[in-house]
Amino acid sequence: MSASVNRQVLLAEKPSGKLSPSHFKLVDGKVPEPKDGEVLLRTRLISLDAANRAWMQGATYRAAVEANTVMAGGSISEVVSSKAPGFTTGDLIFADTGWQDYAALPAKHLIKVPKIEPMSYLLSVYGIAGLTAYFGLLNVGQPKEGNTVVVSAAAGSVGSIVGQIAKIKGCRTVGIAGGAEKCKWLTSELGFDAAVDYKNTALFKELKAAAPNGIDVYFDNVGGDIFETCLFQMNNRGRIACCGAVSQYDGAPSATGPRGVPGLIVVKRLVVQGFIVTDFNAERDKALADLQSWVASGKLKVQEDIINGIENTPQALIGLLNGENRGKRMVRV
C-alpha cells in the first residue's frame, strides 16, 4: 500500500431501513498532515460494534455519522509521526480513527495501550468488549455468589465475556443466543450452565426451565422482546444492566416489548441502569489487571472473529448485525 494514499470507507447514504453495502463507498483520500498537538496514526485493527449502526440514526453518546463522511469507528492504530508530547513513532493507540488507513487526531483524544501479543486482544478482551463486560456486570449488575445471571447476545463480543466473568464470580449463568450451534458452544466451550435459543418460539418457557429460581441479574444487549421476557422473570431487587439495544438498531424498530415496565419495576423493586464503558475510566487499571489474570489462568477464554481488508468492513458490520459473529468481530486493515 502506498503511503501517499489513504483508503477511506464513507457512509455514502444514511440508511432508512436495513443496512446494505450500497450505503457505503470506498474512496482514495490523502494522507493527512498532523498539526501541532496532533498525532498521525496508521490504522491496524478496526473494531466492529452494533453501536456503529446506532450512530447512523442520530446523536448518542457521540455525534451522529453524517452522509459522505468517513464512517466512525474505534481502532487500534500505530503512531506514524507525532507533533504532541508523550507520543512517539511506533506507539500503539486506541482511538476513534474511523474506517480509514490514516487519521490525524488531537493527542487529548488518544488512549495509549500496551504492546500485547496478539494485538487483537487490545480490541477484544482488553478493549471495549472486555471492559464493557467487566464494568457492566460487576459495577452495574453487582452479582453475588449463587445469583442467577442471564445475558442476551451471549455469543457476541461482550456477552461471551459477561457469562464467563459471572461463572468466575460463582454465579449460575444462562446465555441467550441465536441458534442451537451457538447455544452448544456457550455450554460446552465457555462453561455457561445453560443456553436458550431466542429463535425458539417457546423462549419464555425455555428460559424458565434454564433459570428455575428466577433471574437476579440480567445483562441486556438487545432490548425488545427478549428484554420483556427476562423482565417478567426477574427476582425481587434484581438488577438489569442495559448495555445495548441491537434489536432496535437495524431496520424498523420493534413495535413490541417491553410492556408493563413501570409496574414491574415498582413491584419487584428492580434497578434498571444504562451505562457506557467510559463511565468507569478511573477503574480501568484494576479491570485490566483482573482480565489479564483470568486469561493467563485459563478461566477466561478469548474468542475473536477477524476479517481481513478494509474493503470488507461494510459487509462485516452487516454480518455482525445479523448475528454472524462468534466473539469479538474486527477488521485487520
Secondary structure by P-SEA (a helix, b strand, c coil): ccccbbbbbccccccccccccccbbbbbbccccccccbbbbbbcbbbbccaaaaaaacccccccccccccbbbbbbbbbccccccccccccccccccccccbbbbbcccbbbbccccccccccccccaaaaaaaaaccccccccccbbbbbcccccccaaaaaaaaaaaccbbbbbbccaaaaaaaaacccccccccccccaaaaaaaaaccccccccccccccaaaaaaaaacccbbbbbbcccccccccccccccccccaaaaaaabbbbbbbcccccccaaaaaaaaaaaaaaaccbbbbbbbbccccaaaaaaaaaaacccccbbbbcc
